[in-house]
Amino acid sequence: MGTLHAKAVDACTADPVLGDAIALDLSKRIDYDFRRLKMKPADRMAVVLRTNRLDAWVRRFLAGHPDAVVLHLGCGLDARAFRIDAPVEWFDVDHPDVIELRDRLFPSRDGYRTIAASVTETGWLEQIPADRTTLVIAEGLLMYLGQLDAVGLLRRMTDRFPDGEMMFDAVRPWVLRLSRYSGFLRVTGASFGWAVGDPHDVERQVPGLRLVAEHSPVTDPELVRMPAAERLSARAMAPIAPLRNAIRLLRYRF
């Protein structure tokens, strides 16, 4: 719900970064008090910038691979398949209760399918074609898994598909340690379990992956469109590497 709320708030601004009208509509249709989440403006900013950058990476990838399969892990109520609206075979995967809600709230579309399963299970993967270049997206997911589950999931992706890319966000180890003090995580009942210090460590843990790019939200050019308080916060964090890379997007090729 937190990511949906962040996107809905952005959509209400005069100059939105993401401009996700679907998120705004869903936030009005769902009977939920988003104030319970206690999301700080900086947290909402990070969500919107992260999603916007991932959308840009996805569009760039699909422009060069129009026949690719897209696999969105832990999709939640994100509308990426409809924001991007590319004519590709697209699979959104999440827990059965989430998918049941998605199927009631989102429209159907040619080439689009949902799969109701935990990403840490293995059987569902057989439903995904394994004969084409594949884009795997895992936004706001892997840091909530344990290390064995996170690395195991990435390895299953590289074993299953012939080639493609993986895009996901990761926290640094110190963020994992301090996450127990996060009001947002306490409210949601979630906790962090996997961190990435050096992105090249993932290459060693998952043979076949090669780092293509990493991106920090606090250096994103779209920050100029954020409120002054968020811009000042990002400006203070950017020169300090541990803070700049506290949460970052990572893009790998396999």
N, C-alpha and C positions, 0 to 999 in steps of 0.2 A: 504493500500500500504506500510505502514511503516514496518509492520511485514514481509511482503514479501521481502522488500529490505534488512532488517537485515539478513534474512536467506540466501539470495543470496550472500551478502558480505561474510558471513561465509563460504559458499560453495566454494568461490574463494581462500580461504586461504590455505596455505601449509598443515596445520593440523586442519581441521575444527572440531568444536564441534558437530554440527548437521549434516553437510554434506548433506543438502537437495538439491539434483540435480534437483528436479522438480521446486523448488523455483528459482533456477538459470535460468533454461530454460524459465519459465514464465516471469521473469524480462526482458529477452531479447525479448520475443514475444509481450509484452504489450507496447504500444506506450505511455510512460509516463516518464517525467523527474524527476527521484527520487531525484535529488538535491534539488528540491523544498521543500522536507520534512524537511530539515535542522536537520536531526537526528544526535545526538552526538554519538561518539563511545560508551560511557557508556550506552546510550539508546539501541543501537544495541546489546550490550553485554547482557543486561537484557532480551531482547526478546529471544535471542538464548538460554541462560541458562534456562529461564522459559520453553520454548518449549521442550528442551531436557529433563528436569526433568519430565514434564508432560508425555512425551512419555514413559519414564521409568516406571512411575506409571501406565500408561495405559497397558503396556505390562505385568507388574506384575499382575494387576487385571485380565486381560484376560487369563493369564496362569492358574489362579485358577477358572475362570468362562468361559470356552470355548463356552458356549451356551448363553452368555449374549447378550443383545441388547446395542448398543452404540449410544448415542445421543449427537452430537457435536453442541452446540448452538453458533450462531454467528461465523460460521466457516470461513467466509471471503474467502481468497484464500489459506488457509492452506491445506497442502497435507497429513495431519496425517493419513487419511484413507488408503493412498497408501504407506506412509513410514512404517507404522506398518503392513499393509497387512495381517490382521488376518481374518480367515474365519468365520466372524460373521455378523449378520445383523446390518448395520451401516447407520445412518441417519445424514446428514449434513443439518443444518437449517440456513437460512439467508434471508435478504431482497430479493425481486424478482429480482432486477437488479444485485445483486451479484450472485445469483443462475443462472441467465441467462448467465452471464460471465463464471461461473464455468462449466456449462454444455457444453460450447463451447471449453473450454481449457483443461478440464480433460477427461480422458478416462472413459468408463463405466466399471462396474465390478459386478460380481455376488454378491448379498447381499447388494449392495450399492445403496442408494437413496438420492436424494436431495429434500428438501422441501422449497418452496419459501414463506416465511412469516416472519413477525416481531415476535420475541420471546415473546414480551409482549402481543400478541394476544393469544387467547385460542383455537380456532377451530382446528388449525393444529395438536394439541397434540393427537387428536383422530386417527391420522394416525400411531401412534407409538404403537406397541404391548404392552399390559400391563400385560402379564402373565409370564414374566421372569425377572430374575435379570437384572438390568439396570445400565449402567455406563453413567453418565451425565458429559460432559466436557464443561466448559465455560471459555475459555481463552481470556483475553483482552476484556471482555464483561461487567461484572456486575458493574464495577466501573463507566461505562458510563451511567448506568440507575439511575433513582431516587430511593430512598430507598424503597418506596412502590412497585415500579415495580420489583426491585431486590428481595426483600423478597417475594413478591407475586409469582414470577417465581419459586423460590426455593420451596415454599409451594406446588405449583402445581405439581412439580416433585415428592415430597414425597407422595402426595395424589394419584397420578396416578399409580406409580409403586410399586410392593410389597416389594422390597428390592434392595439394590445396593450401589453405591457410587457416590458422587459428587466431582469434582475436579475443582477448579477455583482460580484465583488470585484476590487479594484485596489490596487496598491502605489504609494506616492509615489516620485518619482525618486531620492531618496537611498537608499531601500530597494533599488532596482534596482542602484545602484552598489555597495552593500555586500553584495549577495547572493552575490558570488563567494566570500565568507568563510564562508558558511553550511555547517556540517558536514552537515546534512540534504541540501542540494542537491548537495553533492559526492558523497555516497553514492549518491543516486538518479541522478546524471548530468544533472539538469535545470538550467535557468538561466532567469532572468527576462529578458524582452525588451521589455515595454511597461509604462509607468508613467503614472499620472494625477496631476498636481499639482492642478489646479483641475477639479472635476467638470464645470463648465460648458464647459470646453474640448472635452469629448466632444460636447456639443450643437453646437458649431461644426464639429467634424470629421464628424459624422453628422447631416446635416439631417433634421429631423423628430423627433429625440429631445428630450424635456424632462425635466429632473431632477425626480423626485418626492420622493426621500428619500435620505439617506446615514446610515450607522450604523457606529460604531466598536465593536469587541468590548470594548475596555477601559472602556466606559461601559455595558455591558450589565447590566441588573438581575439576570440569572442568575449574575453573578459571586459573589453571596453564597453560592452553593452550591459554589463551587470551594474547593480547599484553601487554607490561609492564605497560603502562599508566592505563589500565583498572584494572590490578592486584593491582596496588598501590592504586587506588581509592577504590576498594573493601576492601583492607586491612585496610584502614583508617576508613571505615564505620562499619566494622564488630564488633568492641568492643562496639559501641554505640547503645543501643537497639532501640531507635526511628529511627535511620538511617538504622540499619541492617534490621529492619522489615518495612521499608517504603513501599515496595512492596513485598508481599510474596505469596507463593502458599499455599492453604488450601485444605485439603482432609477430607471429611466427609463420614461416613457410615450411612445408614438408613435402 
